[in-house]
Each structure stands twice: as structure tokens, then as C-alpha cells.
Amino acid sequence: FTYFSFFLVVSSLLLTGLFFKLGIEQRLREVGLFHAMGYPPKQIRSLFLSEGAVLAILGSLLGLGGAVGYAWLIMLGLKTWWVDSVGTRLLTLHVSPTTLILGGMGGVLAALLAIAWTLRGLRPVTPRHLLTGGEFEGARSLSRMRRSLMIGVASFVLALVLVGSAAADVLNRVAGFFGAGSLLLVALLCFQWIWLRRKDKALLVGSAPKAVLRLGLRNATYRPGRSLLSIALIAFASFVIVAVDAFRRGGEGESFDQDSGNGGFPLLAESLLPLYYDPNTTAGKEALNLPYDGDSPINDVQFVAFRVRPGEDTSCLNM
């Protein structure tokens, strides 16, 4: 849950930065006017940061109220509509003021960090460029490109090391999976940034679908910062979806060891109605329409019956 929460938090920070970046881009002429009137870049950034702080505080207060209301609604549902999933009505909502205060402060701080990171691009742009509504991505820097390439290559190599260590059981596989995945995301985003900021752009010719595709890709280089944030957001969401499905498809289900996580049961089936016959006997297999002749593939299978009542299974469905 810690690893998954990390990716969700980073995704929310990227989304916050993207929204604020779009808001700044819609007010570029206002920023250029401040520059033309003699306001230093530091004061302009402080002005936008103060505005963002007010919005972040109001948003955090609304979010705290919404969180408490949502938790109360979930508890009400568990005690009424979904009581069969937990098997009890003795559930109460516990709200900790300390947790709410820390959560609100953390949300405000995270929003301010995302806003401050977005405002870094205001410094290298001239007032004339801003007054015309131009971008504030900043000039292409060869040193930044080289630094991005070095970070990308180093992250990619380190990700391969983590994958090898996890495969050799030198490193915990969960940590290796998420660590390597994070580094691969960083590496690919660095390479994508270099591609978006490249200078040599060939002339687009032709009218076939290939030319339309190239035009769409070229459009992504118009605002590389915005494009990279969008790509990163989709990449984080895709990684979380793939990670959830990968862990659900773990190989522990094939183990016959009673000390394993599945207790030695490679297959688990649940029936809507109770089974009154023993599937290990010929009469029981006949009553359940299971094959029991000499060539049956389930002759060597041993069935173990469990009586399950609502709320007795421990899983993510009722916790």
C-alpha cells in the first residue's frame, strides 16, 4: 500500500502542477505586463504563490470535510447495505483531529511545492515574449539536455540492476518491482524530454495518415513541459494499473507447500449453495456431476471442504 500510495501522491502532484501551469499560460499577458511595469521576477512569483496558497488552503479545508463525509457514508453502507460483507453492525467512525491537521498541512505543502516548481519557468522569458502570449518553457540548454540524458541512462542501468537483484532473490521482489518501475519511468521521461526539446525538426510533407500522425507528434513539441506532464500522468496511472494486475497474477497459487501463502491449495472454488456430498467419494462426484471414471483427470485431486459465512473471508473486498 505504501508503494501504491507513493505513485498516487506523485500523480496528484503532477496533476496539480499541470492545472496550475495551464492557468499560468492563460495569464501570460498579465505576467508580461507585470514585467513591463518593473516588477522583479521574484515578486511576481511571490504573487502567484500567495494566490496558490489561498486556493490550496481553501481546497484542503473542503477536502477534509469531504473526506470525513465520505468516510461516514462508507461506514453507514457497511452497517446497512453491505453488512453481509463484514458480518457485524458494531462499526463506528473514528476521526482523529491530529490526522486531519497533518493531512491538511501536507496537502497545502504539496500544492505549494508543485506551484513553486511550475513558476520556475517564468524567469528566463522576456516581457515582450510574454505580452505576445508566447510560451514560458525557457530556452533550450545543451547542459540541461546532457543532464537529462545522464539521469536517464543512470536510471535505466540502475533499474536493470534492481531487476537482476530481485530475480536472484538478493532484493525483495516487491521493492525491486516498484524500484525498477520507478527508475524506468524516470529514464523514459528523461528520454521523452530530450525528444520533445530537440532542435532538428524535418519539414512535414504529404497528406497520408502517416503525415497526420507526424503532425500530431510535432504538436506535442509545441509546449514540451505541458506534454511531458501529461505523458507522466498517464504513465503513472498505467504503471499502477499494471502493478495491481501483476500482483493479482502472482505465482504463489501453484504452490503445494502448506507453509505458503495459499496453505497448499493451488485452486480455490466457492459455491453459492452448500455442498452436502463429499467430492472425494464416487457417490459425491456423481451427485456433483464430476467425472469419476478411470481416465478422469481429477482422480488424484483431493477436495477439502470449508464452510464460509458472510464476513469470514479476509480480503480487500471487506477490509
Number of C-alpha atoms within 10 A of each C-alpha: 5 7 12 14 11 11 18 16 13 15 19 16 20 19 17 18 23 22 15 20 22 12 11 18 17 12 15 21 19 16 23 23 16 18 20 15 10 9 13 12 18 12 12 18 19 13 12 16 18 13 11 19 17 12 15 20 18 12 16 21 18 12 16 16 12 12 13 15 12 12 14 16 13 15 17 17 12 20 19 12 10 16 17 16 18 19 15 14 14 8 11 10 12 9 11 8 9 9 10 18 14 11 15 20 16 13 21 22 15 18 26 22 16 21 23 18 12 20 22 15 16 21 15 12 18 15 21 14 14 23 18 11 17 16 17 22 17 14 10 11 10 9 9 11 18 12 13 20 18 15 16 24 19 15 21 21 15 17 24 16 14 24 21 15 15 18 14 11 11 11 15 13 16 12 14 22 17 20 17 23 21 17 22 21 20 21 24 17 19 22 18 20 20 18 14 20 17 12 9 7 8 7 5 11 11 8 8 8 9 11 13 14 11 12 13 11 12 14 13 14 18 14 14 19 22 18 18 19 18 14 13 21 20 12 16 19 14 11 17 18 12 12 16 11 11 11 10 10 10 9 10 16 16 12 16 13 13 10 9 12 11 16 13 15 18 13 10 9 5 10 7 5 6 11 14 9 15 15 20 16 14 16 14 16 16 13 14 14 10 14 14 17 10 8 8 10 10 15 14 8 9 11 14 10 13 9 8 11 10 12 16 13 13 10 8 6 9 16 9
